[in-house]
Amino acid sequence: MFTTGQLIFGILFFIAFAIVIGFQYRKDLKLHKKYYKGSLWMLLAFIAFIGMIAAIKYIFI
């Protein structure tokens, strides 16, 4: 489906992208802690809400 060159490019691109994203995240970590305090609770609430919708779907169908 993919040529060897395409696979190598894809793997190298993924590795480089992950490294750049990691460096940028560490660079902005102070800002994240300052501006996104409490966002973990919002994420957990969202996941719980989606889980509740899925549970209701499987209960009534």
C-alpha positions as CSV (number, residue, x, y, z in Angstrom):
1,M,0.0,0.0,0.0
2,F,2.8,2.4,0.9
3,T,6.3,2.4,-0.6
4,T,9.3,2.0,1.6
5,G,10.2,5.6,1.2
6,Q,6.8,6.8,2.3
7,L,6.9,4.6,5.4
8,I,10.3,5.9,6.4
9,F,9.2,9.5,5.8
10,G,6.0,8.9,7.9
11,I,7.9,7.4,10.8
12,L,10.6,10.1,10.8
13,F,8.0,12.8,10.5
14,F,6.1,11.4,13.4
15,I,9.2,11.2,15.6
16,A,10.2,14.8,14.7
17,F,6.7,16.0,15.3
18,A,6.5,14.3,18.7
19,I,9.9,15.8,19.7
20,V,8.9,19.4,18.7
21,I,5.5,19.1,20.5
22,G,7.3,17.8,23.6
23,F,9.7,20.7,23.6
24,Q,6.9,23.3,23.1
25,Y,4.9,21.8,25.9
26,R,7.8,21.9,28.3
27,K,8.4,25.5,27.2
28,D,4.8,26.5,27.9
29,L,4.3,24.5,31.1
30,K,4.3,27.5,33.4
31,L,1.6,29.2,31.3
32,H,-0.4,26.0,31.2
33,K,-0.3,25.8,35.0
34,K,-1.4,29.4,35.3
35,Y,-4.2,29.7,32.8
36,Y,-5.6,26.1,32.7
37,K,-5.8,25.5,36.4
38,G,-8.8,23.2,37.1
39,S,-9.2,22.1,33.5
40,L,-8.6,18.5,34.5
41,W,-12.0,18.5,36.3
42,M,-13.6,19.8,33.2
43,L,-12.1,17.0,31.2
44,L,-13.3,14.4,33.8
45,A,-16.8,15.9,33.7
46,F,-16.9,15.7,29.9
47,I,-15.7,12.1,29.9
48,A,-18.3,11.3,32.6
49,F,-21.0,13.0,30.5
50,I,-20.1,11.1,27.4
51,G,-20.0,7.8,29.4
52,M,-23.5,8.6,30.8
53,I,-24.9,9.2,27.3
54,A,-23.4,5.9,26.1
55,A,-24.8,4.1,29.2
56,I,-28.3,5.5,28.6
57,K,-28.0,4.4,24.9
58,Y,-27.2,0.8,25.8
59,I,-29.8,0.7,28.6
60,F,-32.7,1.8,26.4
61,I,-31.7,0.1,23.1
